[in-house]
Amino acid sequence: MISLPLMINDVILKVTINFKDLEVKKDRLDSGAKDVKESDIIIGKTHLKAYEDTKKPITDPKAITDFIRRNINYGSENANYIEVNTKRYKDRDFYDTYIVPAPSYKPNEVNDYIYGTLVNNIRLSSPDKIKKTNISLASIGFDELFNGSFYEKLASIKNKNSNPIYIRNSLINAGCERQLQILDFFNELDYEISRNSDVILTYELNTVSDFFKDSNKLNNILTNYKTIASNNYDSYMYLATLNSLVNGKNLDWPILSEEQQKILIKRLNSSSKAA
């Protein structure tokens, strides 16, 4: 899973990103009968462990995605998915297997990083708890594609014809296919704010920062986290704008439950009184 912090006004939402509708096969025996082990990736008859150096395991997200893409026969019946094994349970020789959608056959720097991170977090986690990795969209190349030049092209195209199909085709013709690939990929993922602790008030972070004001290390961590959350929200808005123009609707994320909204309102009211 991926944790994407988004700062919206005085609130930071920790949005969990994952593949949609994952199928999980529980308690697979680490028998080695087919040389398939824990933390392995199975692509048809090919699996990662056969190529991986035990002293130097492959963990780079883009390298993982590239390995999977190179070994998929995109013309076959089973090209739509791969299998990813978790680590073994602590007390027994079993692991879980996740059925994961295959990556697009077209490379894309941003998509490949996110896809590889999601796969890595499954294969390097225990079955009981799949870890989350915080992501800064700017650091993986998002801002290089969704920049002022791109939105000038988008505005120029929209002014000529606001039809979504026309806009999509015109963007492709203008060399902006990678941005559309990113939008389409993000629309294929699942988004959730599962816990109340995934909603943080910036007031609370500032209070912690003030309390530990003599700790440069902690202050740097908190400042960096808020910067990432702010930049991620800018990226989210860029995606939302593009999605509105080419798909005619808003993005489906982030979503707070009614209970979370009520709790958030109470916390915001309390913080405003405290201020």
C-alpha contacts under 8 A as a table, 3 or more apart, distances in Angstrom:
res1	aa1	res2	aa2	distance
1	M	16	T	6.63
1	M	17	I	5.78
1	M	18	N	5.13
1	M	117	T	7.73
1	M	118	L	5.29
1	M	121	N	6.22
1	M	122	I	7.55
1	M	130	I	6.81
1	M	131	K	6.29
1	M	132	K	4.77
1	M	133	T	6.69
2	I	16	T	5.60
2	I	17	I	4.98
2	I	18	N	6.60
2	I	117	T	7.55
2	I	118	L	6.64
2	I	132	K	4.88
2	I	133	T	4.84
2	I	134	N	6.02
2	I	135	I	6.80
3	S	14	K	5.96
3	S	15	V	5.56
3	S	16	T	4.70
3	S	17	I	6.28
3	S	132	K	5.77
3	S	133	T	5.63
3	S	134	N	4.69
3	S	135	I	6.36
4	L	13	L	7.96
4	L	14	K	5.59
4	L	15	V	5.03
4	L	16	T	6.35
4	L	17	I	7.22
4	L	134	N	5.87
4	L	135	I	5.56
4	L	136	S	7.32
4	L	229	A	7.62
4	L	232	N	7.44
5	P	12	I	6.33
5	P	13	L	5.54
5	P	14	K	4.38
5	P	15	V	6.09
5	P	134	N	7.42
5	P	135	I	7.73
5	P	228	I	7.17
5	P	229	A	4.72
5	P	232	N	6.86
6	L	12	I	5.32
6	L	13	L	5.12
6	L	14	K	6.43
6	L	15	V	7.37
6	L	228	I	7.84
6	L	229	A	4.33
6	L	230	S	6.15
6	L	231	N	7.85
6	L	232	N	5.59
6	L	233	Y	4.92
7	M	10	D	7.11
7	M	11	V	5.64
7	M	12	I	4.22
7	M	13	L	6.41
7	M	226	K	7.24
7	M	229	A	4.84
7	M	230	S	4.85
7	M	232	N	7.56
7	M	233	Y	5.87
8	I	11	V	5.24
8	I	12	I	6.10
8	I	13	L	7.61
8	I	230	S	7.53
8	I	233	Y	6.92
10	D	201	L	5.92
10	D	202	T	5.35
10	D	203	Y	7.17
11	V	199	V	6.95
11	V	200	I	5.77
11	V	201	L	4.56
11	V	202	T	5.67
12	I	199	V	5.92
12	I	200	I	5.02
12	I	201	L	6.06
12	I	202	T	6.63
12	I	229	A	6.84
13	L	193	I	7.49
13	L	198	D	5.88
13	L	199	V	4.83
13	L	200	I	6.42
14	K	193	I	6.60
14	K	198	D	4.84
14	K	199	V	6.37
15	V	191	Y	6.41
15	V	192	E	5.72
15	V	193	I	5.22
15	V	198	D	7.33
15	V	254	P	6.54
16	T	132	K	7.92
16	T	191	Y	5.63
16	T	192	E	5.14
16	T	193	I	6.12
16	T	194	S	7.73
17	I	189	L	6.74
17	I	190	D	5.65
17	I	191	Y	4.88
17	I	192	E	6.76
18	N	118	L	6.85
18	N	189	L	5.90
18	N	190	D	5.19
18	N	191	Y	6.72
19	F	22	L	6.35
19	F	100	V	7.31
19	F	101	P	7.70
19	F	118	L	7.79
19	F	188	E	7.56
19	F	189	L	5.04
19	F	190	D	5.69
20	K	188	E	7.01
20	K	189	L	5.44
20	K	190	D	5.00
22	L	98	Y	6.80
22	L	99	I	6.25
22	L	100	V	6.59
23	E	98	Y	5.91
23	E	99	I	5.29
23	E	100	V	7.69
24	V	96	D	6.76
24	V	97	T	5.68
24	V	98	Y	4.60
24	V	99	I	6.29
25	K	28	R	7.07
25	K	96	D	5.73
25	K	97	T	5.02
25	K	98	Y	6.38
25	K	99	I	7.93
26	K	95	Y	7.03
26	K	96	D	4.66
26	K	97	T	6.53
27	D	94	F	5.15
27	D	95	Y	5.35
27	D	96	D	5.40
28	R	94	F	5.21
28	R	95	Y	5.21
28	R	96	D	5.74
28	R	97	T	6.96
29	L	93	D	6.13
29	L	94	F	4.56
29	L	95	Y	6.61
30	D	36	V	7.43
30	D	37	K	5.59
30	D	38	E	6.54
30	D	88	R	7.78
30	D	93	D	5.55
30	D	94	F	5.49
30	D	95	Y	6.91
31	S	34	K	7.99
31	S	36	V	7.89
31	S	37	K	7.51
31	S	93	D	7.99
32	G	35	D	4.42
32	G	36	V	5.50
32	G	37	K	6.10
33	A	36	V	7.21
35	D	50	A	7.84
36	V	40	D	6.60
36	V	42	I	7.79
36	V	47	H	7.06
36	V	49	K	7.37
37	K	40	D	5.68
37	K	49	K	7.51
37	K	85	N	7.59
38	E	85	N	5.55
38	E	86	T	5.81
38	E	87	K	4.93
38	E	88	R	5.87
38	E	95	Y	6.24
38	E	123	R	7.58
39	S	84	V	7.07
39	S	85	N	4.83
39	S	86	T	4.84
39	S	87	K	5.06
39	S	88	R	7.99
39	S	122	I	7.90
39	S	123	R	4.28
39	S	124	L	6.02
40	D	47	H	6.65
40	D	48	L	5.84
40	D	49	K	5.93
40	D	84	V	6.00
40	D	85	N	5.18
40	D	86	T	7.45
40	D	123	R	6.56
41	I	47	H	5.33
41	I	48	L	5.24
41	I	49	K	7.51
41	I	82	I	7.37
41	I	83	E	5.82
41	I	84	V	4.62
41	I	85	N	6.35
41	I	123	R	7.74
42	I	45	K	7.03
42	I	46	T	5.85
42	I	47	H	4.34
42	I	48	L	6.73
42	I	82	I	5.99
42	I	83	E	5.02
42	I	84	V	6.36
43	I	46	T	5.05
43	I	47	H	5.89
43	I	68	I	6.98
43	I	71	N	6.75
43	I	72	I	6.48
43	I	82	I	5.25
43	I	83	E	6.73
44	G	47	H	7.85
44	G	72	I	7.56
44	G	78	N	7.50
44	G	82	I	7.34
46	T	50	A	7.95
46	T	71	N	7.13
47	H	50	A	6.04
47	H	51	Y	7.65
48	L	51	Y	5.51
48	L	52	E	6.09
48	L	67	F	7.99
49	K	52	E	4.95
49	K	53	D	7.89
52	E	56	K	7.39
52	E	57	P	5.83
52	E	58	I	6.55
53	D	56	K	5.11
53	D	57	P	5.66
53	D	58	I	7.89
54	T	57	P	5.69
58	I	63	A	7.21
58	I	64	I	6.94
59	T	63	A	7.45
59	T	64	I	6.90
59	T	120	N	6.76
60	D	63	A	5.26
60	D	64	I	6.27
60	D	116	G	7.57
61	P	64	I	5.13
61	P	65	T	6.32
61	P	112	D	7.17
61	P	113	Y	5.21
61	P	114	I	7.34
61	P	115	Y	7.30
61	P	116	G	3.92
61	P	117	T	5.01
61	P	119	V	7.98
61	P	120	N	6.80
62	K	65	T	5.10
62	K	66	D	6.01
62	K	109	E	7.72
62	K	112	D	5.49
62	K	113	Y	5.07
62	K	116	G	5.75
63	A	66	D	5.00
63	A	67	F	6.08
63	A	116	G	7.62
64	I	67	F	5.20
64	I	68	I	6.33
64	I	116	G	5.50
64	I	119	V	7.93
64	I	120	N	7.68
65	T	68	I	5.18
65	T	69	R	6.12
65	T	103	P	7.14
65	T	112	D	5.81
65	T	113	Y	7.56
65	T	115	Y	6.72
65	T	116	G	5.05
66	D	69	R	5.11
66	D	70	R	6.08
66	D	112	D	7.78
67	F	70	R	5.28
67	F	71	N	6.42
68	I	71	N	5.38
68	I	72	I	6.32
68	I	102	A	7.88
68	I	103	P	7.70
69	R	72	I	5.42
69	R	102	A	7.86
69	R	103	P	6.62
69	R	104	S	7.76
69	R	105	Y	6.41
72	I	79	A	6.30
73	N	76	S	5.61
73	N	79	A	6.08
74	Y	79	A	5.07
74	Y	80	N	7.88
74	Y	105	Y	7.34
75	G	79	A	6.81
76	S	79	A	5.46
77	E	80	N	7.60
78	N	81	Y	6.44
79	A	82	I	7.78
79	A	102	A	6.86
80	N	101	P	5.80
80	N	102	A	5.25
81	Y	99	I	6.52
81	Y	100	V	5.42
81	Y	101	P	4.24
81	Y	102	A	4.57
82	I	99	I	5.94
82	I	100	V	5.37
82	I	101	P	6.31
82	I	102	A	5.95
83	E	97	T	6.33
83	E	98	Y	5.64
83	E	99	I	4.81
83	E	100	V	5.98
84	V	97	T	5.51
84	V	98	Y	5.11
84	V	99	I	6.57
84	V	100	V	6.96
84	V	119	V	7.07
84	V	122	I	7.01
84	V	123	R	6.19
85	N	95	Y	6.58
85	N	96	D	5.76
85	N	97	T	4.41
85	N	98	Y	6.29
85	N	122	I	7.10
85	N	123	R	5.36
86	T	95	Y	5.67
86	T	96	D	5.53
86	T	97	T	6.40
86	T	98	Y	7.92
86	T	122	I	5.60
86	T	123	R	4.24
86	T	124	L	6.22
86	T	125	S	5.79
86	T	126	S	5.94
86	T	127	P	5.85
87	K	95	Y	5.84
87	K	96	D	7.74
87	K	123	R	6.19
87	K	124	L	6.13
87	K	125	S	5.79
87	K	126	S	5.02
87	K	127	P	6.62
88	R	92	R	7.06
88	R	93	D	5.97
88	R	94	F	5.23
88	R	95	Y	4.39
88	R	96	D	7.69
88	R	126	S	6.46
88	R	127	P	7.06
89	Y	92	R	5.51
89	Y	93	D	6.62
89	Y	94	F	5.89
89	Y	95	Y	6.01
89	Y	126	S	6.36
89	Y	127	P	6.40
89	Y	128	D	7.84
90	K	126	S	7.97
95	Y	127	P	6.47
96	D	127	P	5.91
98	Y	122	I	7.85
103	P	112	D	7.71
103	P	115	Y	7.15
104	S	107	P	7.08
107	P	111	N	7.91
107	P	112	D	6.80
108	N	111	N	5.38
108	N	112	D	5.69
108	N	178	R	6.57
108	N	181	Q	7.56
108	N	182	I	7.73
109	E	112	D	5.29
109	E	113	Y	6.27
109	E	140	I	7.52
109	E	141	G	7.08
110	V	113	Y	5.34
110	V	114	I	6.41
110	V	140	I	5.95
110	V	141	G	6.11
110	V	142	F	6.38
110	V	182	I	7.03
111	N	114	I	5.24
111	N	115	Y	5.93
111	N	181	Q	7.96
111	N	182	I	6.09
111	N	185	F	6.88
112	D	115	Y	5.10
112	D	116	G	5.90
113	Y	116	G	5.22
113	Y	117	T	6.06
113	Y	140	I	7.22
114	I	117	T	5.10
114	I	118	L	6.26
115	Y	118	L	5.26
115	Y	119	V	6.35
116	G	119	V	5.10
116	G	120	N	5.94
117	T	120	N	5.01
117	T	121	N	6.05
117	T	133	T	7.73
118	L	121	N	5.28
118	L	122	I	6.60
119	V	122	I	5.34
119	V	123	R	6.44
120	N	123	R	5.22
120	N	124	L	5.89
121	N	124	L	5.38
121	N	125	S	5.99
121	N	130	I	6.39
121	N	131	K	5.81
121	N	132	K	6.90
121	N	133	T	7.70
122	I	125	S	5.46
122	I	130	I	5.87
122	I	131	K	7.49
125	S	129	K	6.55
125	S	130	I	5.16
125	S	131	K	6.11
126	S	129	K	5.60
126	S	130	I	6.39
127	P	130	I	6.72
136	S	139	S	5.42
136	S	140	I	6.96
136	S	228	I	5.70
136	S	229	A	7.81
136	S	231	N	7.79
136	S	232	N	6.46
137	L	140	I	5.48
137	L	141	G	6.84
137	L	142	F	5.49
137	L	143	D	7.45
137	L	231	N	7.77
137	L	232	N	6.00
137	L	235	S	7.15
138	A	141	G	5.62
138	A	142	F	5.13
138	A	143	D	5.17
138	A	144	E	7.87
138	A	231	N	7.05
138	A	232	N	7.26
138	A	235	S	7.83
139	S	142	F	7.32
141	G	144	E	5.35
141	G	145	L	6.95
142	F	145	L	5.58
142	F	146	F	6.17
142	F	235	S	7.48
143	D	146	F	5.04
143	D	147	N	5.84
143	D	235	S	7.42
144	E	147	N	6.03
145	L	150	F	7.04
145	L	178	R	7.86
145	L	179	Q	6.57
146	F	150	F	5.93
146	F	151	Y	7.26
146	F	179	Q	7.13
146	F	235	S	7.81
146	F	238	Y	7.04
147	N	150	F	5.40
147	N	151	Y	6.54
148	G	151	Y	5.22
148	G	152	E	6.13
149	S	152	E	5.15
149	S	153	K	6.44
150	F	153	K	5.21
150	F	154	L	6.23
150	F	176	C	7.64
151	Y	154	L	4.71
151	Y	155	A	5.92
152	E	155	A	5.16
152	E	156	S	6.11
153	K	156	S	5.13
153	K	157	I	6.18
153	K	171	L	7.80
153	K	174	A	7.90
154	L	157	I	5.21
154	L	158	K	6.09
154	L	167	I	7.74
154	L	171	L	7.22
155	A	158	K	5.07
155	A	159	N	6.09
156	S	159	N	5.26
156	S	160	K	6.60
157	I	160	K	5.31
157	I	161	N	6.43
157	I	162	S	7.66
157	I	167	I	6.27
157	I	170	S	6.91
157	I	171	L	7.79
158	K	161	N	5.18
158	K	162	S	4.77
158	K	163	N	7.87
158	K	167	I	6.47
159	N	162	S	6.66
161	N	166	Y	6.83
161	N	167	I	7.20
162	S	166	Y	7.26
162	S	167	I	6.67
162	S	245	L	7.45
163	N	166	Y	5.25
163	N	167	I	6.22
163	N	246	V	7.91
164	P	167	I	5.05
164	P	168	R	6.20
164	P	245	L	5.87
164	P	246	V	4.33
164	P	247	N	6.24
164	P	248	G	6.84
165	I	168	R	5.21
165	I	169	N	6.18
165	I	246	V	6.70
166	Y	169	N	5.27
166	Y	170	S	5.92
167	I	170	S	5.10
167	I	171	L	6.08
167	I	245	L	7.42
167	I	246	V	6.21
168	R	171	L	5.21
168	R	172	I	6.37
168	R	180	L	7.72
168	R	246	V	5.84
169	N	172	I	5.16
169	N	173	N	6.25
170	S	173	N	5.01
170	S	174	A	6.07
171	L	174	A	4.90
171	L	175	G	6.42
171	L	176	C	5.13
171	L	177	E	6.61
172	I	175	G	5.27
172	I	176	C	5.16
172	I	177	E	4.74
173	N	176	C	7.36
175	G	178	R	8.00
176	C	179	Q	5.66
176	C	180	L	6.90
177	E	180	L	5.16
177	E	181	Q	6.19
178	R	181	Q	4.94
178	R	182	I	6.30
179	Q	182	I	5.17
179	Q	183	L	6.38
180	L	183	L	5.03
180	L	184	D	6.10
181	Q	184	D	5.15
181	Q	185	F	6.07
182	I	185	F	5.11
182	I	186	F	6.14
183	L	186	F	5.22
183	L	187	N	6.26
183	L	239	L	6.51
183	L	242	L	7.80
183	L	243	N	7.02
184	D	187	N	5.14
184	D	188	E	6.56
185	F	188	E	5.17
185	F	189	L	6.89
186	F	189	L	5.42
187	N	190	D	8.00
187	N	251	L	7.64
187	N	252	D	7.98
191	Y	252	D	7.99
191	Y	253	W	5.99
191	Y	254	P	6.47
191	Y	255	I	7.68
192	E	253	W	7.69
192	E	254	P	6.78
192	E	255	I	6.61
193	I	196	N	7.89
193	I	198	D	6.25
193	I	199	V	7.94
193	I	254	P	7.21
193	I	255	I	6.65
193	I	256	L	6.39
194	S	198	D	7.08
195	R	198	D	5.34
195	R	199	V	7.67
196	N	199	V	5.68
196	N	260	Q	6.32
196	N	263	I	8.00
197	S	200	I	6.76
199	V	264	L	7.56
200	I	204	E	7.08
200	I	205	L	7.73
201	L	204	E	5.26
201	L	205	L	6.80
201	L	267	R	8.00
201	L	268	L	7.58
202	T	205	L	5.05
202	T	206	N	6.14
203	Y	206	N	5.10
203	Y	207	T	6.18
203	Y	271	S	7.02
204	E	207	T	5.04
204	E	208	V	6.35
205	L	208	V	5.14
205	L	209	S	6.10
205	L	222	L	7.12
206	N	209	S	4.90
206	N	210	D	6.06
207	T	210	D	5.13
207	T	211	F	6.19
208	V	211	F	5.08
208	V	212	F	6.32
209	S	212	F	5.28
209	S	213	K	5.71
209	S	218	L	7.39
209	S	219	N	5.71
209	S	222	L	7.05
210	D	213	K	4.84
212	F	215	S	5.46
212	F	218	L	7.22
212	F	219	N	7.33
213	K	216	N	7.09
213	K	219	N	6.75
215	S	218	L	5.50
215	S	219	N	6.26
216	N	219	N	5.11
216	N	220	N	5.97
217	K	220	N	5.19
217	K	221	I	6.32
218	L	221	I	5.04
218	L	222	L	6.25
219	N	222	L	5.16
219	N	223	T	5.97
220	N	223	T	5.09
220	N	224	N	5.93
221	I	224	N	5.18
221	I	225	Y	6.10
222	L	225	Y	5.03
222	L	226	K	6.25
223	T	226	K	5.25
223	T	227	T	6.20
224	N	227	T	5.02
224	N	228	I	6.16
225	Y	228	I	5.15
225	Y	229	A	6.16
226	K	229	A	5.01
226	K	230	S	6.08
227	T	230	S	5.11
227	T	231	N	6.11
228	I	231	N	5.16
228	I	232	N	5.91
229	A	232	N	5.09
229	A	233	Y	6.27
230	S	233	Y	5.25
230	S	234	D	6.54
231	N	234	D	5.06
231	N	235	S	6.34
232	N	235	S	4.96
232	N	236	Y	6.11
233	Y	236	Y	4.81
233	Y	237	M	6.21
234	D	237	M	5.14
234	D	238	Y	6.35
235	S	238	Y	5.07
235	S	239	L	6.31
236	Y	239	L	5.12
236	Y	240	A	6.06
237	M	240	A	4.82
237	M	241	T	6.08
238	Y	241	T	5.21
238	Y	242	L	6.33
239	L	242	L	5.14
239	L	243	N	5.95
239	L	251	L	7.97
240	A	243	N	5.03
240	A	244	S	6.07
240	A	250	N	6.19
240	A	251	L	5.70
241	T	244	S	5.21
241	T	245	L	6.44
242	L	245	L	5.22
242	L	246	V	6.17
243	N	246	V	5.38
243	N	247	N	5.28
243	N	248	G	6.75
243	N	249	K	6.50
243	N	250	N	6.51
243	N	251	L	6.69
244	S	247	N	5.59
244	S	248	G	4.62
244	S	249	K	4.75
244	S	250	N	5.55
244	S	251	L	7.76
245	L	248	G	5.53
245	L	249	K	7.73
252	D	255	I	7.41
256	L	259	E	7.99
256	L	260	Q	5.80
256	L	261	Q	6.10
257	S	260	Q	5.12
257	S	261	Q	6.20
258	E	261	Q	5.05
258	E	262	K	6.30
259	E	262	K	5.17
259	E	263	I	6.27
260	Q	263	I	5.08
260	Q	264	L	5.98
261	Q	264	L	5.03
261	Q	265	I	6.19
262	K	265	I	5.20
262	K	266	K	6.40
263	I	266	K	5.18
263	I	267	R	6.25
264	L	267	R	5.07
264	L	268	L	6.07
265	I	268	L	5.09
265	I	269	N	6.11
266	K	269	N	5.12
266	K	270	S	6.13
267	R	270	S	5.01
267	R	271	S	6.10
268	L	271	S	5.13
268	L	272	S	6.17
269	N	272	S	5.19
269	N	273	K	6.33
270	S	273	K	5.20
270	S	274	A	6.19
271	S	274	A	4.96
271	S	275	A	6.13
272	S	275	A	5.11
